[in-house]
Each structure stands twice: as structure tokens, then as C-alpha cells.
């Protein structure tokens, strides 16, 4: 995450081509937004979020787990 003039979400070129991770990244983004929009006295909305890497384990990964992980990204 970094400052920006508006809310921006970017994917690395590798992630743009990887169709199997899109739903997981969306869940992580929603988890992060859950935190960004309520942690301060006013919403944090001018940020750029760049996803550069994503690993999905076919056995233990779930969209809800990615959403919770997104909530834990705030502050990094």
C-alpha cells in the first residue's frame, strides 16, 4: 500500500494472467477495505494497493481465509 490520488488496485502482470487467483485476491481486497474504511476517524480512500504475488493451496485455501488475511494486512 502507498499513498495515491484515489483508490487504486493493481495486479502484477503474472497475477493478471492467473485466472485461478482472482476470487482469492478479491476476498483479500475486501478484507483490507473492511479495515481501511473503519480504523480512522475518516475513511482512508486515497491509497494504491498492489498485489504482486499470490499462492493458493488447493487443500487449505478458502476465500474467507483470504478475507481474514486481508484484514491483517493493514498497517504493513
C-alpha positions as CSV (number, residue, x, y, z in Angstrom):
1,X,0.0,0.0,0.0
2,X,1.1,3.5,-0.7
3,X,-0.5,7.0,-1.0
4,X,-2.3,7.8,-4.2
5,X,-4.7,10.4,-5.5
6,X,-7.6,8.0,-5.4
7,X,-8.3,4.3,-4.5
8,X,-6.3,2.2,-7.0
9,X,-5.9,-1.6,-7.1
10,X,-3.2,-3.1,-9.3
11,X,-2.1,-6.6,-10.1
12,X,1.3,-7.7,-11.2
13,X,1.3,-8.9,-14.9
14,X,1.6,-12.5,-13.6
15,X,-1.5,-12.2,-11.5
16,X,-3.4,-10.6,-14.3
17,X,-2.9,-13.7,-16.3
18,X,-3.6,-16.1,-13.5
19,X,-7.4,-16.7,-13.6
20,X,-7.4,-19.1,-10.7
21,X,-6.5,-16.5,-8.1
22,X,-8.8,-13.6,-9.0
23,X,-11.6,-14.6,-6.5
24,X,-9.0,-15.0,-3.7
25,X,-7.4,-11.6,-4.4
26,X,-10.9,-10.0,-4.4
27,X,-11.6,-11.6,-1.0
28,X,-8.3,-10.3,0.4
29,X,-9.0,-6.8,-1.0
30,X,-12.5,-6.7,0.6
31,X,-10.9,-7.8,3.9
32,X,-8.3,-5.0,3.7
33,X,-11.0,-2.5,2.8
34,X,-13.1,-3.6,5.8
35,X,-10.2,-2.3,8.0
36,X,-9.2,0.8,6.0
37,X,-12.7,2.2,6.0
38,X,-13.3,2.0,9.7
39,X,-10.0,2.3,11.5
40,X,-9.6,6.1,11.5
41,X,-11.9,9.0,12.2
42,X,-12.4,9.2,8.5
43,X,-12.1,6.6,5.8
44,X,-8.7,6.0,4.1
45,X,-9.5,6.2,0.5
46,X,-6.5,7.6,-1.3
47,X,-4.3,4.5,-1.4
48,X,-2.8,2.4,-4.1
49,X,-2.9,-1.4,-3.4
50,X,-0.6,-3.5,-5.5
51,X,-0.8,-7.3,-5.4
52,X,2.5,-8.7,-6.6
53,X,2.2,-12.4,-5.6
54,X,-0.4,-14.8,-4.5
55,X,-0.2,-18.5,-3.6
56,X,-3.3,-20.6,-3.3
57,X,-3.1,-24.0,-1.7
58,X,-5.7,-26.3,-3.3
59,X,-6.4,-28.0,0.0
60,X,-6.3,-25.4,2.8
61,X,-7.1,-22.1,1.0
62,X,-10.5,-20.5,1.0
63,X,-11.9,-17.1,0.1
64,X,-12.9,-16.4,3.7
65,X,-9.3,-17.2,4.8
66,X,-8.0,-14.7,2.2
67,X,-10.6,-12.1,3.5
68,X,-9.3,-12.5,7.1
69,X,-5.7,-12.3,5.8
70,X,-6.6,-9.0,4.0
71,X,-7.8,-7.6,7.3
72,X,-4.4,-8.4,8.8
73,X,-2.5,-6.6,6.0
74,X,-3.5,-3.1,7.4
75,X,-0.5,-1.4,8.8
76,X,2.2,-3.2,6.8
